[in-house]
Amino acid sequence: MTEPFGARLRRAMDERGPLCVGIDPHASLLTEWGLKDDVAGLERFSRTVVEALSDRVAVFKPQSAFFERFGSRGVAVLEKTVQEARAAGALVLMDAKRGDIGSTMAAYAEAFLRKDSPLFSDALTVSPYLGYGSLSPAIVLARESGAGLFVLALTSNPEGAEVQHAVRADGRNVGATMLAHLAAENTGEEPLGSFGAVVGATLGDLSSYDLDINGPLLAPGVGAQGATPADLPGVFGAAIRNVVPNVSRGVLRHGPDVSALRASAERFADEIRSALPTG
């Protein structure tokens, strides 16, 4: 049987540290790298990041939109990026934030979570805001494929609060409800469940939320968005060991120099390691 994503992620985090590096080839970064904003620049950018960091980070998080904007040729680069990163030993979390209902959600799941798909990734970000139950096709296929999901729960963008902080009839807000659903998905899983939450590292004290979902917590916002590794214990509390801090521009802006990319990733990894409790 395929080893579940949660077990593979726990091992990668323990061996390499929990740092997740985004692969976000937006136009301004391509320009900063001295590359053209075209498919050739996209391919050079992505290949450089993978070659520089695939042997030292636990997770890559390619942002699908920056590839999709180039059409089929961009998606072909994304396929190659995913395959090369996984072949080199890194886990790949596809940041596509898919969310729909019924057969459409099933089709999105097949694109990223079916093992023979060219875009098969170790995990996928998904949006539950058509109702958590709408994610059922992705949850079923993720279990079958040994993959994982990261569900948007408490995001750091200001607009997210109008949905995620809305209070339900039972007195619990929507974000807390998503966390409770994920805790139920992960019940009894060892050493870590495969169904994680996206929780912004810039949100400050979250002690009013139960973040102990027995699954990973993807924490965007470290680096250019203002959060630092030192902030993580204050945000995530007792759940800190399961946090996967994501850094994108903070590392990527040092390219295309491979040594500079590696040095930046190592600095963030060291700072994260120092922020984690010992023992």
Short mmCIF file of the C-alpha atoms (twelve columns), coordinates in Angstrom:
data_MODEL
# 
_entry.id   MODEL 
# 
loop_
_atom_site.group_PDB 
_atom_site.id 
_atom_site.type_symbol 
_atom_site.label_atom_id 
_atom_site.label_alt_id 
_atom_site.label_comp_id 
_atom_site.label_asym_id 
_atom_site.label_seq_id 
_atom_site.Cartn_x 
_atom_site.Cartn_y 
_atom_site.Cartn_z 
_atom_site.pdbx_PDB_model_num 
ATOM 1   C CA . MET A 1   0.000   0.000  0.000   1 
ATOM 2   C CA . THR A 2   1.083   3.582  -0.641  1 
ATOM 3   C CA . GLU A 3   2.495   5.272  2.428   1 
ATOM 4   C CA . PRO A 4   0.158   8.099  3.482   1 
ATOM 5   C CA . PHE A 5   1.196   11.677 2.847   1 
ATOM 6   C CA . GLY A 6   1.187   12.513 6.564   1 
ATOM 7   C CA . ALA A 7   3.795   9.839  7.292   1 
ATOM 8   C CA . ARG A 8   5.976   10.945 4.381   1 
ATOM 9   C CA . LEU A 9   5.685   14.585 5.419   1 
ATOM 10  C CA . ARG A 10  6.558   13.826 9.047   1 
ATOM 11  C CA . ARG A 11  9.690   11.992 7.950   1 
ATOM 12  C CA . ALA A 12  10.715  14.772 5.536   1 
ATOM 13  C CA . MET A 13  10.207  17.427 8.217   1 
ATOM 14  C CA . ASP A 14  12.202  15.443 10.768  1 
ATOM 15  C CA . GLU A 15  15.043  14.821 8.324   1 
ATOM 16  C CA . ARG A 16  15.193  18.146 6.450   1 
ATOM 17  C CA . GLY A 17  13.324  20.553 8.694   1 
ATOM 18  C CA . PRO A 18  9.825   21.868 7.976   1 
ATOM 19  C CA . LEU A 19  10.641  24.638 5.479   1 
ATOM 20  C CA . CYS A 20  8.391   24.819 2.422   1 
ATOM 21  C CA . VAL A 21  9.625   26.953 -0.475  1 
ATOM 22  C CA . GLY A 22  7.154   28.330 -2.988  1 
ATOM 23  C CA . ILE A 23  7.783   28.204 -6.709  1 
ATOM 24  C CA . ASP A 24  6.046   31.430 -7.730  1 
ATOM 25  C CA . PRO A 25  7.308   32.602 -11.134 1 
ATOM 26  C CA . HIS A 26  5.324   35.818 -11.363 1 
ATOM 27  C CA . ALA A 27  6.358   38.451 -13.856 1 
ATOM 28  C CA . SER A 28  8.245   40.725 -11.458 1 
ATOM 29  C CA . LEU A 29  10.423  37.871 -10.183 1 
ATOM 30  C CA . LEU A 30  11.243  36.730 -13.691 1 
ATOM 31  C CA . THR A 31  12.328  40.303 -14.449 1 
ATOM 32  C CA . GLU A 32  14.436  40.456 -11.266 1 
ATOM 33  C CA . TRP A 33  16.161  37.285 -12.405 1 
ATOM 34  C CA . GLY A 34  16.942  38.838 -15.791 1 
ATOM 35  C CA . LEU A 35  14.512  36.508 -17.548 1 
ATOM 36  C CA . LYS A 36  11.805  37.241 -20.077 1 
ATOM 37  C CA . ASP A 37  8.209   36.862 -19.019 1 
ATOM 38  C CA . ASP A 38  7.647   33.922 -21.356 1 
ATOM 39  C CA . VAL A 39  7.665   30.142 -21.315 1 
ATOM 40  C CA . ALA A 40  11.450  29.957 -21.644 1 
ATOM 41  C CA . GLY A 41  11.847  32.236 -18.626 1 
ATOM 42  C CA . LEU A 42  9.272   30.206 -16.722 1 
ATOM 43  C CA . GLU A 43  11.135  26.980 -17.408 1 
ATOM 44  C CA . ARG A 44  14.537  28.424 -16.507 1 
ATOM 45  C CA . PHE A 45  13.187  29.873 -13.264 1 
ATOM 46  C CA . SER A 46  11.461  26.683 -12.144 1 
ATOM 47  C CA . ARG A 47  14.320  24.374 -13.066 1 
ATOM 48  C CA . THR A 48  16.821  26.572 -11.221 1 
ATOM 49  C CA . VAL A 49  14.766  26.546 -8.019  1 
ATOM 50  C CA . VAL A 50  14.353  22.768 -8.134  1 
ATOM 51  C CA . GLU A 51  18.026  22.126 -8.901  1 
ATOM 52  C CA . ALA A 52  19.146  24.497 -6.151  1 
ATOM 53  C CA . LEU A 53  16.897  23.307 -3.328  1 
ATOM 54  C CA . SER A 54  15.414  19.869 -4.001  1 
ATOM 55  C CA . ASP A 55  17.985  18.090 -1.853  1 
ATOM 56  C CA . ARG A 56  17.488  20.305 1.194   1 
ATOM 57  C CA . VAL A 57  13.870  21.420 1.607   1 
ATOM 58  C CA . ALA A 58  11.016  19.242 2.776   1 
ATOM 59  C CA . VAL A 59  8.365   20.663 0.465   1 
ATOM 60  C CA . PHE A 60  8.025   22.706 -2.719  1 
ATOM 61  C CA . LYS A 61  4.803   24.610 -3.289  1 
ATOM 62  C CA . PRO A 62  4.382   25.574 -6.950  1 
ATOM 63  C CA . GLN A 63  1.637   28.136 -7.525  1 
ATOM 64  C CA . SER A 64  -0.345  26.738 -10.421 1 
ATOM 65  C CA . ALA A 65  -1.708  30.106 -11.590 1 
ATOM 66  C CA . PHE A 66  1.715   31.413 -12.579 1 
ATOM 67  C CA . PHE A 67  2.108   28.445 -14.925 1 
ATOM 68  C CA . GLU A 68  -1.471  28.350 -16.186 1 
ATOM 69  C CA . ARG A 69  -1.240  31.960 -17.432 1 
ATOM 70  C CA . PHE A 70  0.968   30.698 -20.279 1 
ATOM 71  C CA . GLY A 71  -1.620  28.171 -21.414 1 
ATOM 72  C CA . SER A 72  -0.777  24.612 -22.367 1 
ATOM 73  C CA . ARG A 73  2.955   25.301 -22.656 1 
ATOM 74  C CA . GLY A 74  2.992   26.696 -19.134 1 
ATOM 75  C CA . VAL A 75  1.143   23.666 -17.804 1 
ATOM 76  C CA . ALA A 76  3.727   21.464 -19.538 1 
ATOM 77  C CA . VAL A 77  6.441   23.303 -17.588 1 
ATOM 78  C CA . LEU A 78  4.457   22.734 -14.389 1 
ATOM 79  C CA . GLU A 79  4.222   19.013 -15.129 1 
ATOM 80  C CA . LYS A 80  7.983   18.829 -15.612 1 
ATOM 81  C CA . THR A 81  8.627   20.877 -12.474 1 
ATOM 82  C CA . VAL A 82  6.476   18.569 -10.350 1 
ATOM 83  C CA . GLN A 83  8.049   15.435 -11.759 1 
ATOM 84  C CA . GLU A 84  11.632  16.679 -11.371 1 
ATOM 85  C CA . ALA A 85  11.060  17.898 -7.822  1 
ATOM 86  C CA . ARG A 86  9.516   14.606 -6.712  1 
ATOM 87  C CA . ALA A 87  12.223  12.591 -8.480  1 
ATOM 88  C CA . ALA A 88  14.836  14.570 -6.539  1 
ATOM 89  C CA . GLY A 89  13.266  13.626 -3.206  1 
ATOM 90  C CA . ALA A 90  11.216  16.685 -2.287  1 
ATOM 91  C CA . LEU A 91  7.492   16.565 -1.602  1 
ATOM 92  C CA . VAL A 92  5.288   18.703 -3.843  1 
ATOM 93  C CA . LEU A 93  2.290   20.619 -2.550  1 
ATOM 94  C CA . MET A 94  0.337   21.980 -5.509  1 
ATOM 95  C CA . ASP A 95  -1.108  25.369 -4.673  1 
ATOM 96  C CA . ALA A 96  -4.202  25.394 -6.880  1 
ATOM 97  C CA . LYS A 97  -6.927  26.102 -4.287  1 
ATOM 98  C CA . ARG A 98  -9.507  24.072 -6.172  1 
ATOM 99  C CA . GLY A 99  -13.073 23.913 -4.918  1 
ATOM 100 C CA . ASP A 100 -16.310 22.860 -6.596  1 
ATOM 101 C CA . ILE A 101 -19.080 20.292 -6.295  1 
ATOM 102 C CA . GLY A 102 -19.790 16.791 -7.495  1 
ATOM 103 C CA . SER A 103 -18.211 15.578 -10.710 1 
ATOM 104 C CA . THR A 104 -16.346 18.873 -11.196 1 
ATOM 105 C CA . MET A 105 -14.592 18.521 -7.848  1 
ATOM 106 C CA . ALA A 106 -13.847 14.922 -8.743  1 
ATOM 107 C CA . ALA A 107 -12.242 16.060 -12.004 1 
ATOM 108 C CA . TYR A 108 -10.082 18.617 -10.211 1 
ATOM 109 C CA . ALA A 109 -9.006  15.889 -7.798  1 
ATOM 110 C CA . GLU A 110 -8.113  13.550 -10.657 1 
ATOM 111 C CA . ALA A 111 -5.929  16.232 -12.240 1 
ATOM 112 C CA . PHE A 112 -3.703  16.553 -9.188  1 
ATOM 113 C CA . LEU A 113 -4.265  13.476 -7.009  1 
ATOM 114 C CA . ARG A 114 -4.640  10.540 -9.410  1 
ATOM 115 C CA . LYS A 115 -1.352  8.655  -9.363  1 
ATOM 116 C CA . ASP A 116 -1.030  8.358  -13.143 1 
ATOM 117 C CA . SER A 117 -1.797  12.042 -13.790 1 
ATOM 118 C CA . PRO A 118 1.063   14.134 -15.253 1 
ATOM 119 C CA . LEU A 119 0.366   16.686 -12.493 1 
ATOM 120 C CA . PHE A 120 0.192   14.178 -9.623  1 
ATOM 121 C CA . SER A 121 1.352   15.921 -6.479  1 
ATOM 122 C CA . ASP A 122 1.900   14.771 -2.936  1 
ATOM 123 C CA . ALA A 123 -0.753  17.217 -1.730  1 
ATOM 124 C CA . LEU A 124 -3.132  19.883 -2.994  1 
ATOM 125 C CA . THR A 125 -4.578  23.090 -1.540  1 
ATOM 126 C CA . VAL A 126 -8.365  23.186 -1.686  1 
ATOM 127 C CA . SER A 127 -11.124 25.657 -0.850  1 
ATOM 128 C CA . PRO A 128 -14.027 24.395 1.308   1 
ATOM 129 C CA . TYR A 129 -16.284 27.403 0.879   1 
ATOM 130 C CA . LEU A 130 -18.937 25.548 -1.080  1 
ATOM 131 C CA . GLY A 131 -19.279 23.521 2.100   1 
ATOM 132 C CA . TYR A 132 -16.756 21.118 3.575   1 
ATOM 133 C CA . GLY A 133 -18.721 18.177 2.189   1 
ATOM 134 C CA . SER A 134 -18.038 19.405 -1.346  1 
ATOM 135 C CA . LEU A 135 -14.432 18.264 -0.854  1 
ATOM 136 C CA . SER A 136 -15.469 14.631 -0.480  1 
ATOM 137 C CA . PRO A 137 -14.239 13.497 -3.943  1 
ATOM 138 C CA . ALA A 138 -10.800 14.955 -3.237  1 
ATOM 139 C CA . ILE A 139 -10.678 13.422 0.239   1 
ATOM 140 C CA . VAL A 140 -11.571 9.972  -1.104  1 
ATOM 141 C CA . LEU A 141 -9.022  10.102 -3.919  1 
ATOM 142 C CA . ALA A 142 -6.307  11.509 -1.644  1 
ATOM 143 C CA . ARG A 143 -6.757  8.549  0.695   1 
ATOM 144 C CA . GLU A 144 -6.613  6.103  -2.210  1 
ATOM 145 C CA . SER A 145 -3.471  7.705  -3.662  1 
ATOM 146 C CA . GLY A 146 -1.594  8.308  -0.417  1 
ATOM 147 C CA . ALA A 147 -1.813  12.045 -1.031  1 
ATOM 148 C CA . GLY A 148 -2.854  14.915 1.217   1 
ATOM 149 C CA . LEU A 149 -4.987  18.035 1.226   1 
ATOM 150 C CA . PHE A 150 -4.478  21.454 2.764   1 
ATOM 151 C CA . VAL A 151 -7.821  23.120 3.377   1 
ATOM 152 C CA . LEU A 152 -8.146  26.900 3.591   1 
ATOM 153 C CA . ALA A 153 -9.124  27.558 7.204   1 
ATOM 154 C CA . LEU A 154 -7.688  30.797 8.617   1 
ATOM 155 C CA . THR A 155 -5.989  32.695 5.814   1 
ATOM 156 C CA . SER A 156 -3.983  35.863 6.294   1 
ATOM 157 C CA . ASN A 157 -5.618  37.975 3.599   1 
ATOM 158 C CA . PRO A 158 -7.927  40.626 5.130   1 
ATOM 159 C CA . GLU A 159 -10.864 39.606 2.934   1 
ATOM 160 C CA . GLY A 160 -10.869 36.098 4.365   1 
ATOM 161 C CA . ALA A 161 -12.281 37.219 7.680   1 
ATOM 162 C CA . GLU A 162 -15.768 37.957 6.313   1 
ATOM 163 C CA . VAL A 163 -16.208 34.254 5.599   1 
ATOM 164 C CA . GLN A 164 -13.839 32.518 8.008   1 
ATOM 165 C CA . HIS A 165 -14.865 34.563 11.067  1 
ATOM 166 C CA . ALA A 166 -18.596 34.314 10.353  1 
ATOM 167 C CA . VAL A 167 -20.362 32.700 13.324  1 
ATOM 168 C CA . ARG A 168 -22.573 29.671 12.753  1 
ATOM 169 C CA . ALA A 169 -25.790 28.865 14.579  1 
ATOM 170 C CA . ASP A 170 -23.851 26.608 16.958  1 
ATOM 171 C CA . GLY A 171 -21.688 29.570 18.062  1 
ATOM 172 C CA . ARG A 172 -18.527 28.334 16.337  1 
ATOM 173 C CA . ASN A 173 -17.077 30.346 13.499  1 
ATOM 174 C CA . VAL A 174 -16.415 28.936 10.032  1 
ATOM 175 C CA . GLY A 175 -12.628 28.739 10.404  1 
ATOM 176 C CA . ALA A 176 -12.931 26.759 13.625  1 
ATOM 177 C CA . THR A 177 -15.461 24.486 11.929  1 
ATOM 178 C CA . MET A 178 -12.970 23.658 9.179   1 
ATOM 179 C CA . LEU A 179 -10.340 22.807 11.780  1 
ATOM 180 C CA . ALA A 180 -12.800 20.500 13.527  1 
ATOM 181 C CA . HIS A 181 -13.592 18.698 10.253  1 
ATOM 182 C CA . LEU A 182 -9.876  18.140 9.643   1 
ATOM 183 C CA . ALA A 183 -9.305  16.849 13.164  1 
ATOM 184 C CA . ALA A 184 -12.021 14.285 12.487  1 
ATOM 185 C CA . GLU A 185 -10.361 13.240 9.197   1 
ATOM 186 C CA . ASN A 186 -7.061  12.688 11.006  1 
ATOM 187 C CA . THR A 187 -8.389  10.775 14.004  1 
ATOM 188 C CA . GLY A 188 -6.109  7.879  14.906  1 
ATOM 189 C CA . GLU A 189 -3.555  8.577  12.181  1 
ATOM 190 C CA . GLU A 190 0.105   8.130  13.120  1 
ATOM 191 C CA . PRO A 191 2.606   9.721  13.076  1 
ATOM 192 C CA . LEU A 192 0.637   12.534 11.401  1 
ATOM 193 C CA . GLY A 193 -2.622  12.804 9.518   1 
ATOM 194 C CA . SER A 194 -2.678  13.695 5.824   1 
ATOM 195 C CA . PHE A 195 -5.333  16.401 5.939   1 
ATOM 196 C CA . GLY A 196 -3.938  19.776 6.854   1 
ATOM 197 C CA . ALA A 197 -5.108  23.348 7.240   1 
ATOM 198 C CA . VAL A 198 -3.845  26.595 5.779   1 
ATOM 199 C CA . VAL A 199 -3.341  29.005 8.684   1 
ATOM 200 C CA . GLY A 200 -1.607  32.329 8.109   1 
ATOM 201 C CA . ALA A 201 1.589   33.012 10.037  1 
ATOM 202 C CA . THR A 202 0.682   36.706 10.185  1 
ATOM 203 C CA . LEU A 203 -2.511  36.249 12.223  1 
ATOM 204 C CA . GLY A 204 -1.009  36.679 15.687  1 
ATOM 205 C CA . ASP A 205 -2.362  34.893 18.754  1 
ATOM 206 C CA . LEU A 206 -4.648  32.019 17.723  1 
ATOM 207 C CA . SER A 207 -4.999  30.513 21.184  1 
ATOM 208 C CA . SER A 208 -8.805  30.697 20.890  1 
ATOM 209 C CA . TYR A 209 -8.642  28.084 18.120  1 
ATOM 210 C CA . ASP A 210 -7.920  24.386 18.514  1 
ATOM 211 C CA . LEU A 211 -5.061  23.920 16.056  1 
ATOM 212 C CA . ASP A 212 -4.322  20.399 17.290  1 
ATOM 213 C CA . ILE A 213 -5.850  18.655 14.277  1 
ATOM 214 C CA . ASN A 214 -3.285  15.810 14.218  1 
ATOM 215 C CA . GLY A 215 -2.327  17.079 10.786  1 
ATOM 216 C CA . PRO A 216 0.006   19.609 9.209   1 
ATOM 217 C CA . LEU A 217 -0.552  23.365 9.309   1 
ATOM 218 C CA . LEU A 218 0.697   25.197 6.233   1 
ATOM 219 C CA . ALA A 219 1.791   28.645 7.384   1 
ATOM 220 C CA . PRO A 220 2.150   31.160 4.542   1 
ATOM 221 C CA . GLY A 221 3.321   34.667 5.320   1 
ATOM 222 C CA . VAL A 222 6.894   34.127 6.519   1 
ATOM 223 C CA . GLY A 223 9.346   36.507 4.861   1 
ATOM 224 C CA . ALA A 224 8.050   39.163 2.488   1 
ATOM 225 C CA . GLN A 225 4.558   39.208 4.026   1 
ATOM 226 C CA . GLY A 226 5.971   40.201 7.388   1 
ATOM 227 C CA . ALA A 227 6.003   37.158 9.657   1 
ATOM 228 C CA . THR A 228 9.314   35.817 10.957  1 
ATOM 229 C CA . PRO A 229 10.269  32.350 12.153  1 
ATOM 230 C CA . ALA A 230 10.431  33.755 15.677  1 
ATOM 231 C CA . ASP A 231 6.717   34.600 15.451  1 
ATOM 232 C CA . LEU A 232 5.646   31.011 14.822  1 
ATOM 233 C CA . PRO A 233 5.496   29.709 18.437  1 
ATOM 234 C CA . GLY A 234 3.305   32.641 19.456  1 
ATOM 235 C CA . VAL A 235 0.882   31.993 16.617  1 
ATOM 236 C CA . PHE A 236 0.693   28.198 16.705  1 
ATOM 237 C CA . GLY A 237 1.376   27.365 20.347  1 
ATOM 238 C CA . ALA A 238 1.380   23.666 21.166  1 
ATOM 239 C CA . ALA A 239 0.777   22.752 17.497  1 
ATOM 240 C CA . ILE A 240 4.133   24.229 16.438  1 
ATOM 241 C CA . ARG A 241 5.742   20.858 15.683  1 
ATOM 242 C CA . ASN A 242 3.240   20.264 12.879  1 
ATOM 243 C CA . VAL A 243 3.684   23.659 11.236  1 
ATOM 244 C CA . VAL A 244 5.047   23.837 7.685   1 
ATOM 245 C CA . PRO A 245 6.256   27.434 7.259   1 
ATOM 246 C CA . ASN A 246 6.093   28.622 3.668   1 
ATOM 247 C CA . VAL A 247 8.598   31.127 2.278   1 
ATOM 248 C CA . SER A 248 8.432   32.256 -1.330  1 
ATOM 249 C CA . ARG A 249 9.799   35.677 -2.243  1 
ATOM 250 C CA . GLY A 250 12.106  35.713 0.793   1 
ATOM 251 C CA . VAL A 251 14.086  32.909 -0.863  1 
ATOM 252 C CA . LEU A 252 13.283  33.381 -4.544  1 
ATOM 253 C CA . ARG A 253 14.455  36.987 -4.745  1 
ATOM 254 C CA . HIS A 254 18.030  35.744 -4.314  1 
ATOM 255 C CA . GLY A 255 18.021  33.943 -7.676  1 
ATOM 256 C CA . PRO A 256 19.137  33.123 -10.222 1 
ATOM 257 C CA . ASP A 257 22.380  32.545 -8.290  1 
ATOM 258 C CA . VAL A 258 22.151  28.963 -7.022  1 
ATOM 259 C CA . SER A 259 24.496  29.573 -4.100  1 
ATOM 260 C CA . ALA A 260 22.470  32.583 -2.995  1 
ATOM 261 C CA . LEU A 261 19.214  30.622 -3.209  1 
ATOM 262 C CA . ARG A 262 20.693  27.854 -1.098  1 
ATOM 263 C CA . ALA A 263 22.122  30.282 1.442   1 
ATOM 264 C CA . SER A 264 18.788  32.057 1.833   1 
ATOM 265 C CA . ALA A 265 16.871  28.797 2.273   1 
ATOM 266 C CA . GLU A 266 19.421  27.610 4.820   1 
ATOM 267 C CA . ARG A 267 19.101  30.872 6.776   1 
ATOM 268 C CA . PHE A 268 15.334  30.495 6.995   1 
ATOM 269 C CA . ALA A 269 15.696  26.817 7.915   1 
ATOM 270 C CA . ASP A 270 18.150  27.686 10.698  1 
ATOM 271 C CA . GLU A 271 15.869  30.436 12.030  1 
ATOM 272 C CA . ILE A 272 12.874  28.089 12.000  1 
ATOM 273 C CA . ARG A 273 14.900  25.397 13.745  1 
ATOM 274 C CA . SER A 274 15.956  27.887 16.424  1 
ATOM 275 C CA . ALA A 275 12.338  28.952 16.964  1 
ATOM 276 C CA . LEU A 276 11.079  25.406 17.516  1 
ATOM 277 C CA . PRO A 277 10.982  24.021 21.054  1 
ATOM 278 C CA . THR A 278 13.609  21.415 21.855  1 
ATOM 279 C CA . GLY A 279 12.893  17.960 23.117  1 
# 
